[in-house]
């Protein structure tokens, strides 16, 4: 599940782990980044911006950023350690649970099925899943597949259910290996009234993880395949994403990764690394910065969707859950994709992922030639997401506009 972060009764304490800041520019010709002709955004700029991200996280998070650029050197910066108490550096391409970035993977396979006329974005939930969205004012005949992908359904977010929230924030150890089926989680959401009903008044937007459980259930019904198989066969395999997978109920990560921890009010360490909670189509993908860059560059480069469906994916409605970007112009939410204005006049495509102590921020330029992913993990406390998001937005703007790091993003 794409769980909204809980508080875990944590307190802010000083990190005891040795913090290291490493910069590793990967080059095609073996030369250091400062000798490859980079005139604007450089390895040093990425290091400066990543330091600002870490500072925004209180200095207690471990971070890595990777910038891939067509025809130019790849830049990689990392800061922190492999986990609380470790002296090993952050892995240079760590696996992590991408949380809600999974929604972009799910949206892609749904749109591919639409392109093949297996289903239609105008199909209602009731058409494919009779009776599933009903009760307490919920009406599946009023909600389309497009509404689900765009978060204009108004359906209650199951993660906000008090019992679900309690399992995450107060009873994590007992819930660590929970693998509740998607249909049961949808039923949890149906115990609550919708925030609004599509078609009643002006179009509204509200982020809901429930939307993507239902979208995947429809894709499964229409295709006869599990959403996991759909993503594996249609995205992961064709793009050669060798470090991307969907573990399902398996709580273990298979490759290099960081330990994810927080401290409770008594100073005891709670390890969040191994868990099964994020196993559904709203949050169940594991990936790496390099694979996410490959995925988003393929998406922006028209390698995953026909032109008409790619256009459809980028038709947006305003969102209100993230800070206004450095451009000063708010972004919009399409079908599993955010479209965000840059200070250099273009836009970028992105979808954040906020899990349990793990935060991913992949973004790609409009032409698909530049992609950057920032991955962050906690050691002692969950982050102030607003502060971190602002620092991340500045890094993304510098990286994709090719302007010097550390300079004002709107300068």
C-alpha positions in Angstrom: 0.0 0.0 0.0 1.1 3.6 -0.5 0.9 4.3 3.2 0.7 7.9 4.3 3.5 8.2 6.9 2.5 7.9 10.5 4.3 9.4 13.5 5.4 6.2 15.3 5.6 8.3 18.5 9.0 9.4 17.4 11.2 12.1 18.8 14.0 14.1 17.2 17.4 13.0 18.3 21.0 13.4 17.1 22.2 10.8 14.7 25.0 8.6 16.1 25.9 7.1 12.8 29.0 8.4 11.1 27.8 10.6 8.2 29.8 10.5 5.0 29.2 12.5 1.8 30.4 10.8 -1.3 30.3 11.9 -4.9 30.7 9.4 -7.7 30.3 10.8 -11.3 29.9 7.8 -13.6 31.4 8.6 -17.0 31.4 6.9 -20.4 35.1 7.7 -21.0 36.5 7.3 -17.6 37.3 11.0 -17.1 36.2 12.9 -14.0 33.0 14.9 -14.5 34.7 18.3 -14.3 36.8 17.3 -17.4 33.9 16.2 -19.6 32.7 19.7 -20.7 29.8 20.1 -18.4 29.1 23.9 -18.5 26.1 24.2 -16.2 24.8 21.5 -13.9 27.9 19.6 -12.7 28.8 16.9 -10.3 29.7 19.6 -7.7 26.2 21.2 -8.3 24.5 17.9 -7.6 26.6 17.4 -4.4 25.5 20.9 -3.3 21.9 20.3 -4.0 21.9 16.9 -2.3 23.5 18.4 0.8 20.5 20.8 0.9 18.1 17.9 0.6 19.8 16.1 3.5 19.8 19.3 5.6 16.1 19.7 4.9 15.7 16.2 6.4 17.4 17.3 9.6 20.7 15.8 8.6 19.5 12.4 9.7 18.5 10.9 6.4 20.5 8.9 4.0 20.2 10.1 0.4 21.3 9.3 -3.1 20.6 11.1 -6.4 21.3 10.0 -9.9 21.0 12.1 -13.0 21.1 10.4 -16.4 21.5 12.6 -19.5 21.4 11.5 -23.2 24.8 11.6 -24.7 26.5 12.9 -21.6 28.0 11.5 -18.4 25.8 10.2 -15.6 26.1 12.1 -12.3 25.7 10.3 -9.0 25.8 11.8 -5.5 25.2 10.1 -2.2 25.3 11.3 1.4 25.0 9.3 4.7 25.5 5.7 5.4 23.9 2.3 4.7 21.9 2.6 7.9 21.8 3.7 11.5 25.1 2.7 13.2 26.7 1.7 9.9 30.0 3.1 8.6 29.4 1.8 5.1 28.4 4.4 2.5 24.9 4.6 1.0 24.8 2.1 -1.9 25.3 3.9 -5.2 22.2 2.4 -6.8 20.1 1.1 -3.8 16.9 -0.9 -4.1 14.0 0.7 -2.3 10.2 0.4 -2.1 9.1 3.1 -4.5 5.7 3.4 -2.8 3.3 5.6 -4.8 5.6 5.8 -7.8 4.0 2.4 -8.4 1.0 4.2 -9.6 2.7 5.3 -12.8 3.6 1.7 -13.6 0.0 0.7 -12.9 -1.4 3.6 -15.0 0.9 2.6 -18.0 -0.4 -1.0 -18.1 -4.0 0.3 -17.9 -3.4 2.7 -20.7 -1.8 0.0 -22.8 -5.0 -2.1 -22.3 -7.0 0.9 -23.4 -4.9 1.3 -26.5 -5.7 -2.4 -27.3 -9.4 -1.8 -26.7 -9.4 -4.4 -23.9 -11.1 -1.7 -21.8 -12.0 2.0 -22.0 -11.1 4.9 -19.8 -14.8 5.8 -19.9 -15.8 2.4 -18.4 -17.3 2.7 -15.0 -16.2 0.8 -12.0 -19.7 -0.8 -11.8 -19.3 -2.1 -15.3 -16.3 -4.2 -14.4 -16.7 -4.7 -10.7 -20.5 -4.8 -9.9 -21.4 -3.9 -6.4 -17.8 -3.4 -5.2 -18.1 0.4 -4.9 -21.4 0.8 -3.1 -22.9 1.8 0.2 -22.5 4.9 2.3 -23.0 7.1 -0.7 -20.5 5.4 -2.9 -21.7 4.7 -6.4 -19.5 2.8 -8.8 -21.7 3.8 -11.8 -20.6 7.4 -11.3 -16.9 6.7 -11.2 -14.9 6.0 -14.4 -11.5 4.3 -14.9 -10.3 7.8 -15.9 -11.5 9.2 -12.6 -9.5 6.5 -10.8 -6.3 7.1 -12.6 -6.7 10.9 -12.2 -7.8 10.9 -8.5 -11.1 12.6 -9.4 -13.2 9.7 -8.0 -13.8 11.2 -4.6 -13.4 7.8 -3.0 -12.2 7.6 0.6 -8.5 6.7 0.9 -8.4 3.4 2.8 -5.0 4.4 4.4 -6.9 7.1 6.3 -9.1 4.6 8.0 -8.5 4.8 11.8 -7.9 1.1 12.2 -5.5 1.0 9.2 -3.7 4.0 10.5 -3.4 2.5 14.0 -1.9 -0.7 12.6 0.8 1.4 10.9 1.6 3.9 13.6 0.9 2.0 16.8 1.1 -1.7 16.0 3.7 -1.9 13.3 5.4 -5.0 14.6 2.1 -7.0 14.7 1.2 -5.7 11.2 4.7 -5.9 9.6 3.8 -9.0 7.4 0.2 -8.0 6.6 -0.8 -8.9 3.1 -4.5 -8.0 3.1 -5.9 -8.4 -0.4 -6.8 -5.3 -2.4 -10.5 -6.2 -2.5 -10.6 -6.2 1.3 -8.8 -2.8 1.5 -11.4 -1.4 -0.9 -14.1 -2.7 1.3 -12.5 -0.8 4.2 -12.8 2.4 2.1 -16.5 1.6 1.4 -17.2 1.9 5.1 -16.8 5.7 4.6 -18.7 8.2 2.6 -16.9 9.6 -0.4 -15.3 13.0 -0.3 -17.4 13.9 -3.3 -19.2 12.2 -6.2 -18.0 12.9 -9.8 -20.4 15.1 -11.7 -21.8 16.8 -8.6 -20.6 20.4 -9.0 -17.2 21.5 -10.3 -14.6 18.8 -10.9 -12.6 18.1 -7.8 -9.4 16.3 -7.0 -8.4 14.3 -4.0 -5.5 11.8 -3.8 -6.7 8.3 -2.8 -4.8 5.1 -2.8 -8.1 3.3 -3.1 -8.3 4.5 -6.7 -5.3 2.4 -7.8 -6.5 -0.7 -6.1 -9.7 -0.5 -8.1 -7.8 0.4 -11.4 -5.7 -2.7 -11.0 -8.7 -4.9 -10.2 -10.3 -3.7 -13.4 -7.2 -4.4 -15.4 -7.0 -7.9 -13.9 -10.7 -8.5 -14.7 -10.3 -7.2 -18.3 -7.0 -9.0 -19.1 -7.2 -12.2 -17.1 -3.8 -11.5 -15.6 -2.7 -10.3 -12.2 -1.5 -6.7 -12.1 1.9 -8.0 -11.1 2.2 -10.0 -14.3 0.9 -7.1 -16.3 3.7 -4.8 -15.0 6.3 -7.5 -15.4 5.4 -8.5 -18.9 4.6 -5.0 -20.3 7.1 -2.7 -18.5 9.8 -4.4 -16.5 10.9 -7.0 -19.1 10.6 -4.9 -22.3 12.7 -2.1 -20.7 15.3 -4.5 -19.2 14.7 -3.2 -15.6 16.8 -5.9 -14.0 16.6 -4.4 -10.5 12.9 -3.7 -10.5 10.4 -6.3 -9.2 7.2 -6.7 -7.3 7.9 -8.8 -4.2 4.2 -9.1 -3.1 4.1 -10.6 0.4 7.8 -11.3 0.4 9.2 -8.8 2.9 12.8 -9.0 1.8 14.7 -6.9 -0.7 17.1 -8.9 -2.9 19.8 -6.4 -3.7 21.9 -3.7 -2.1 19.7 -1.4 0.1 19.8 0.7 3.2 18.3 -0.1 6.6 15.3 2.0 7.3 14.8 2.9 10.9 13.1 5.4 13.3 13.3 5.8 17.0 10.2 5.8 19.3 9.5 8.1 22.2 11.7 6.0 24.4 14.6 6.0 22.1 14.2 2.4 21.0 15.0 1.7 17.4 12.3 0.4 15.1 13.5 -1.2 11.9 11.1 -0.7 9.0 13.2 -2.3 6.3 11.5 -5.7 6.1 7.7 -5.6 5.7 4.9 -6.8 3.4 2.5 -3.9 3.9 3.3 -2.4 0.5 2.2 -5.2 -1.7 -0.6 -3.8 -3.8 -0.9 -1.9 -7.1 -0.8 1.5 -5.4 2.7 0.9 -3.9 4.1 -2.6 -4.4 7.1 -2.0 -6.8 10.7 -2.2 -5.7 13.3 -0.4 -7.9 16.5 1.6 -8.0 17.4 5.1 -9.1 18.9 3.9 -12.4 15.9 1.7 -13.3 13.4 4.5 -12.4 15.3 6.9 -14.7 15.2 4.3 -17.5 11.4 3.8 -16.9 10.6 7.5 -16.9 12.8 8.3 -19.9 11.1 5.5 -21.9 7.7 6.9 -20.9 8.6 10.5 -22.0 10.3 9.1 -25.1 7.1 7.5 -26.4 8.4 4.0 -25.9 5.6 2.7 -23.7 2.4 4.2 -25.1 1.0 5.3 -28.4 0.8 9.0 -28.9 -2.9 9.4 -28.2 -2.7 7.6 -24.9 0.5 9.5 -23.9 -1.4 12.7 -24.6 -4.3 11.4 -22.4 -1.9 10.6 -19.6 -0.7 14.2 -19.6 -4.1 15.9 -19.5 -4.2 17.2 -16.0 -6.3 18.7 -13.2 -4.8 20.9 -10.5 -3.5 19.2 -7.4 -3.0 20.8 -3.9 -0.9 18.3 -1.9 2.6 19.5 -2.9 4.4 22.9 -2.6 4.3 25.2 -5.6 7.5 24.5 -7.6 10.3 27.0 -8.1 8.7 28.2 -11.3 5.9 29.7 -9.2 3.4 27.9 -11.5 1.4 25.0 -9.9 1.5 21.7 -11.6 -1.2 19.3 -12.5 -2.1 15.6 -12.1 -2.8 13.5 -15.1 -3.3 9.7 -15.2 -0.7 8.5 -12.7 1.6 11.3 -13.5 2.4 14.8 -12.3 3.2 17.5 -14.9 5.2 20.2 -13.2 6.5 23.5 -14.8 10.2 24.3 -14.8 11.8 27.7 -14.4 13.4 27.3 -17.9 9.9 27.2 -19.6 9.4 23.5 -20.1 7.8 20.9 -17.8 8.8 17.7 -16.2 6.9 14.5 -15.5 7.1 12.8 -12.1 5.4 10.8 -9.4 6.7 10.8 -5.9 6.6 7.8 -3.5 6.3 8.2 0.2 6.4 4.9 2.2 7.4 3.9 5.7 10.7 5.8 6.2 11.4 5.6 2.4 10.9 8.5 0.0 11.5 8.5 -3.8 11.4 11.4 -6.1 11.9 10.5 -9.8 11.5 13.1 -12.5 12.1 13.3 -16.3 12.4 16.2 -18.7 9.6 16.8 -21.3 11.8 15.4 -24.1 13.0 12.4 -22.1 16.7 13.3 -22.4 17.3 14.0 -18.8 16.0 12.1 -15.8 16.9 12.4 -12.1 15.8 10.3 -9.1 16.4 11.1 -5.5 16.0 8.3 -2.9 15.9 9.0 0.8 15.7 6.8 3.9 15.3 7.6 7.6 17.5 6.7 10.5 15.9 8.2 13.6 12.8 10.2 12.6 10.3 10.6 9.7 11.0 13.7 7.6 9.2 17.0 7.3 7.9 16.4 3.9 7.2 20.0 3.0 10.7 21.1 3.7 12.3 18.2 1.9 10.0 18.5 -1.0 11.0 22.1 -1.5 14.7 21.2 -1.5 14.1 18.3 -3.9 12.1 20.5 -6.2 15.1 22.9 -6.4 17.4 20.0 -7.2 15.1 18.7 -9.9 14.8 22.2 -11.4 18.5 22.7 -11.5 19.2 19.2 -12.9 16.5 19.3 -15.7 17.1 22.9 -16.6 20.9 22.4 -16.6 21.5 25.3 -14.3 24.3 25.5 -11.7 23.4 23.7 -8.4 23.0 25.8 -5.3 21.8 28.8 -7.4 18.2 30.0 -6.8 16.0 27.8 -8.9 14.0 30.8 -10.0 17.1 32.9 -10.8 
